[in-house]
Amino acid sequence: MGKKKAQPQGQDLLHTLTDFTSKDNWDKFFTLRGGDDSFEWYAEWPQLRDPLLSALVPAAPAAAAPTPPPQPQILVPGCGNSRLSEHLYDAGFRSVTNIDFSKVVISDMLRRNVRDRPAMKWRVMDMTAMQFPDETFDIVLDKGGLDALMEPEHGHKLGDQYLSEVKRVLISGGKFICLTLAESHVLGLLFSKLRFGWTMSIHAIPHKSCEKSSLQTFMVIAVKESPAVVQPITSSFNRSSLDCNSKQISGMYKELDNENRIREEHLAGSDVLHSLEDLRLGANGALDKLNPGHCVQLILSDKNSRYSYRAVLLDAQEKSETFLRHCGVIIVPKTRAHGWLYSSEEGQWKVVESAEAARLIMVFLDSSHMHASMDDIQKDLSPLVKQLEPANNYGSQIPFMMVDDPIKDRQLIHQVTSSLTGQITIDDVVYSNVEGDVSHILPDGDLQFRRMIFQRNEDLVQSEALLTREGSTVVSSGKTDRRKSSSSKSRKRGNQRKTNEPQETLKISHDYLASSYHSGILSGFMLVSSYLEKVSSMGRTVRAVVIGLGAGLLPMFLHGTMPFIHVEVVELDPLVFSLAKEYFDFIENDQMKVHVTDGIEFVRRVASTVAPAGAAVIDRKENGNLKTLQSADSESLLDSQDSGEIDILVVDVDSEDPSSGLSCPAADFVEEPFLKDAKSSISKQGLFVVNLVSRSTKIKEMVISRLKTVFNHLYSLQLEEDVNEILFALKTDDGITENQFTEAADQLQKLLLCRHPKMRQTIVDTSKKIKRLK
């Protein structure tokens, strides 16, 4: 007999598995490896035995049962040629069913075990579409199967299908035991998929005593409970006890902490995003029944849909027999999603009322839908929203309504990525309709605007400016040819390509505030207009600090219309500062300067160095141009002119984590320590302003409560067509009352040196909408 050809080693074979979800690849792998040569992907039996047997064996009853409990029915999906099932059988677990979609490996394993382990079952079956009846197994034991299905190029689809099958075939009280490397994308699906109706724990599998592995194997145990159960995930280890890849552990803890935060919000009754499966599991009551005044935030997606959608389900607040429809869908484009009407709960109820629907499903589009037609979107959404219709609509067609997209034309000007802010986009747009005073201030035609958008909060336009030409009033596409940009986007991140084509010189109009919330911020100066008038009449300057530069539009307008104000801007990201100068004509001079440093630290230092109460410092004008100060210069800066109090402090920064429910400002800016520093840093007659953007009523109430605790007087401006709420706080003991607003507004009007009188009138009229909260 000739010599048997040497077989490649296991690790050498791994290159054959270019796709872990391919049946042909696995057949090839197992054929090359042979039937008797097992391969263990993660931990081996000596390390698994104790923690696994502890999870498999139920706790002993207080008194010995007259008959031993029946053998648990165990399913091992994606079994491969691992010896795990054999070890379980030898440990006394005889009711083990193994499945794998590779006919090659099932044949090999059957031959290997048919004599020694005759009760063990082996079946060729796809773990994402099992052929077992519902509630067949007590335990589903997964060793790397879920990880293998979660190939990045395939997304969550296969993993989602598999977990749905696990949930279906497990009995109530059954366990899903998942051995995994706990990568972020795997845990993200596993935790969310088993959020309702499961109790979960995560454990670390010990390494071999001689092994210093770079990756840690974890065991997640999920017990199937009643549908309404939501419990935090527990762990049996701490970070310091894990001796392995720090990136892996960091990613695992990030997902664990995030999921527990979501679960705690559920337990506390907070606003959270539900999946269709959450709702089917009873997360918010029976779907087929109307619940007047009920509002549910959700994600619409399933294994057959092309896209995922953020949506909100609203049942009309009052029962009525006059509804035009039992159920309707309204699609909101990305450009309208941030507007007050669609992003605030109050606005959404107005939409429900106008739609005359007993149940309205509001669906929000985002960047992932930009290349899809409305017909494609409606076709994709139809089976999803059908699952949300009330019982009295069964058999009826659900009407779709579409909110108009306000952007008529868009030209990408520049895109760059910052290590601090992430991707920043600058574009020029023409709106279908321009409402408000700009249509009266400026000529007819399609007005063009330049915008700065931070993609980490893509529904929020960071800054928006009206475009003008040198020597003319505005750029109007209705009167001129489409302009050539002075710079164009490079496909290389962060680079900018110059063009040799003829260019049209464009300018930013700093005489007009395109953002209504900027007008809202200035309208609040009415609250300190008496103080501002007094300082101005003395020929002195007021110190204003704006935290958050953006495109620099608010500071530039303030500088131009109230020249007695010395404006300082605090901006953390030097790249944002560069973009403001290059694309939005922001300039520094003796009355305008920028500190590139941390805003919270800046205010803290001012608060610690301000002059004693009563020692007013208002004249801080310097000669000559001022250089931009980097964070390293901040200490020396505050030792000199910046040690004085701030008269007006404006916080206008976005949040780097909008998923928290707070889009503006970053959470640290509304924590009590910062608010106390802000109060200490402003003068006795000073004004503190916060631009608040949140879709959560609870978050807004929390921020207002904190401000009331710290400051003596608090005022609010809710913008009618926007989600922004501007909050104004006074330090003085004697606040301004609402019956003094008219006189104060008149004082503000005299101080505003606007080029366009109607722009000034807009600010003054807005000031009359401010409400006193404390």
PyMOL commands that set and color helices and strands:
alter all, ss='L'
color gray80, all
select helices_A, chain A and resi 10-16+23-33+45-56+84-90+103-113+145-149+152-154+157-169+184-193+239-241+246-268+276-280+334-336+340-343+345-355+367-369+374-386+391-393+438-441+455-457+516-537+553-561+574-584+599-609+631-638+641-643+658-660+667-670+672-681+697-710+738-751+757-767
alter helices_A, ss='H'
color red, helices_A
select strands_A, chain A and resi 74-77+96-100+121-124+137-143+170-180+198-204+218-224+234-235+273-275+295-300+309-315+325-332+357-364+400-402+407-418+422-431+448-454+461-469+488-489+496-497+506-508+542-547+565-571+592-596+646-651+662-664+682-694+713-718+724-730+771-772
alter strands_A, ss='S'
color yellow, strands_A
deselect
rebuild
show_as cartoon
